[in-house]
Amino acid sequence: MSRLAGKVALITGAGSGLGRAVALRFGAEGAKVVVADIDAKRADAVAKAIGANAASIVCDHTSSEQNDRAVAFAVETFGALDIVHNNAGGPFTGAFEAVDDATLERVLRTNLFGVMQMARAALPHLRESGKRNPAGSSLLFTSSLQGLKAKPNFSLYTVAKHGIVGLVRSLALELAPHNVRANALCPTVVATPMLEAFLPGMAAEPEEAMKRFRATIPLGRMPEPEDVASAALFLVSDEARMITGVALPVDGGQMAM
């Protein structure tokens, strides 16, 4: 498999969950992968699982300095930067009226501001890649199904994820002259370690929450991280060279309802 042969990809939040699945898939498809995560041990483990064409770096994406360092590391290690998957983020559920200023800043910094800072850091190198690659370079974001719709007790998270979708649409137009494509993944709740943090916002009991959630998916099953990784692979590959400004649901049909 070599759909990403010759490309260099930087993935944030790649030490576990969706980011880990995407990093492994990109590596299997021939990319050189920089595994960026706030947890050094997890990042190193994923890089080792990919093999010689991977390297890891600690990166708290809410820090502009660390984002700049991660981008520089990718270019210094592998000579270029063709793909950035802005995947890092964090969960939040709770009534909006109970949100204090500290929580407001934390959630938006984790799920929106940090994402924008990483994109800003990577753009000079993605523009250079766009000059070399007829199919363009790729800036991919992990938004959420909550970036396209809403539900009770997810208001702050929804604001951040809607912000990513708006950013993607704007950047798609702004970066098109530079042959840089910008797209977003919008997965529904996925079977990852983050799942437990979302369950309280769905129902009082986790078992009841899972029952209710599965009932909302027309295909009748929860997506796995690998399902999201498959969508990510397509969007950053040359096969998607005419796709930009898209917020792609990975939701088993929920948006069709």
N, C-alpha and C positions, 0 to 999 in steps of 0.2 A: 504494500500500500504506500502510495507516495503522492497524495493529492496536495501535500504541503512541502514537497521536497524543495530545498534551497531557501526556505523562508525561516525567519527568526520571529518567534512569538514570545511576548511577555504577558503573563497571566497573573492577576492579583487575586488574593484569597484562594490560592491554588493548593493549599496544604490539606484541604479536606472538602467534602461535599461536591458541589457542582464544579468548582475550580479544579479540584483534583481529577475528576472525570474528564474535563476538557483538556487538561495538561497531558494526561495519559493518551487521549485520543490524538491530539496534535502530534505528540512524539511518535506514536505508531504510524502516523501518516507522513513522517519524514521531516517534520519541523525541528529546528533547534529551539528548545524551550527554556525560558527563564521562569522558574517557579518562585513567585513572590508571595510571602505570607508573613503575618505578624508573629507566627510561631516558627522558630528556627528549626526545631526538630521535625515538625510536620513537613515543612518545605524541603528539607534535606532528604527526607524519606521518599517523597514523590519524585524528586530529581534522580535519586538513585534507582527508583523503579523504572524510570524512563531510560536511563543509561547514559552513555558517553555524550550524547547530544543534548544534555540538560545541565543546568546549573541553578542553584538556589540562592536567594537573598532574602534577608529579613526586611520587610517593608510594612510600615503602618501607613496606609494610603491616606490617612487624614493629615499627614505631615508633608508639606510641599518639599521640604528638604529630602525626605526619604523617597518620595516619588522621583525627584530629580536623580537621586543616587541610583535607584533601580533602573531607570532608563539608561543612564550612563553605563551601568554595569552590563546591561544587555548588549549595548553597542561595543563596548570594550571587549567583551567575552566572545561575541559571535560576529562582529563586524558590521552589523546592520540592525534595523528594526522594521519589520514588515507588518506585524500584527500586534495589536494590543487588545487584550480582553480585560476590560474593566469589570471585574467580577466581585470584588470584595464589597461586603456590606454587613448589615446586622439586623436582626428582627426587632420589632416592637409592636406590642398590642396594648390597648388600654383606652379608657375614656378620654376624649380630648380635653374636657374641662379639668381633668386631674393632672395634665401635663405642666410641669414647672419649667422655668427657663433653662435650667441645666439640662433637663431631659430633651427639651426642644433642640438645643444646640448640639447635644451629643448625637441624636438620631439623624439630624440633617447633615451634620459633618460626616458621619459614617456612611450615609446612604446617598448623599448628593454632592456636598462640597468636596470631599476627598476624591470622588470619581471625576469631578471636573478638573481638579488639580492634576491628577494623573494624565488625563487627556491633554491638558495644556502642555505638560512636560514632554509628552511623546510626539506632539504634532510636528516639530521640525524634522524629526527623523522619518516619520510617516510620509511627509511630503517628498523627502528625498527618495524614499522607496517608490512612491507613486511615479516618479520620473523614470525609474528603471523598469518597472513592471507594467506592461500594457494593460493588465487586468486591474491595476491599482493596488494600493495598500488598504489595510482594513482596521477600523476602530470599532470594536464590538463592546457593547455594554450589557450587563445583566440588569434588566429592570425587573418586572414582575407582572403577573396578571393584574395586580393592584395598580400597575401603571396605566391600565386600560379601563378599569372599572373600579368599583368601591364596595365596601361592606362595613358594617358597624364595628367600632373598636379598633379600626386600622387606619384612622385618619392621618396620623403623622407619617406613618410608613407610606401611605398612599400618596401623600403630597410629594415625598421624595422620589418615589418611583414614577409618578407622572412627570416630575421634573426631568428625569432621565429621558423619557420619551420625547419631551419637548426639545431637549438638548440635541438628541439624535436627529430630529427633523431639521433643526436649524443648521447643525453642522454638516448634514448631507448637502445642503445648498451652498454653504460657505466653503466647503472643502472640495466640491466637485471639480472646480477648475484645476485643482492640484492632484486629481486622480486618487483621492483618498475617500474611501467609502465608510459611512457611519451607519450602523444598524444596532438594534437592540433585541435581546431575547426577553420574552415575557412569559416565564414559566408559572404555572400554578404551583401550589405547595408540592414539594418533591420529597421523596424519602431520603432525607439527609439528616445529619446531626442537628440542624437548625429547626427541624420539624417540631420538636418538643416545645420550643419557645413560642410557636404560633398557636398551639392547641388551646391554651387558655382563652384566646380571643374568639374561639369557635363555639365552645361549650364548657360547662362546668367540669365535666369528666373527660379525660383524654379518650377513653374508649367510645364515648358518645360522640365526641368531636370527630373522630375518624370515621364513624358510621355516617354521620351527616355529610362529611366531606366527600366520601366516595359516592354518595347518592347524587352529588351535583355533577359528576363527570360522565358524560354520555358514553364514553368507551368503557366505563366501569372499572377502571384501574388507575392507581396512582402512577405518575411518571417516575422513572428512575433517573439518577444522574446521567446515565449513559444516553437516555433519550434527549436530554438537553445538549449533551456533548455532540450528538449527531447533528442537531440543528446548528450549533455553533460552527462545526466543521464546514457545513455547507456555506454559511454566510461569509466565512473568511476565505473560502477557496476561490480559485479563478472561475469556477463554474457560476459563481454569483456576481460576476463582474459588472452586470447591469442592475444590481440590486443595492440601493442605498436609500436611507431614510425610512427603513422598514422597522416596525415593532412587531416581531413575530411571536404569536402565542404558541406555547407548548403546553397544551391544557386539556387534551383529550376531548375537545369539542365544547368546552364551557362557554367560549365567546360566541358560539353559534346559537346559544339558548336565548 
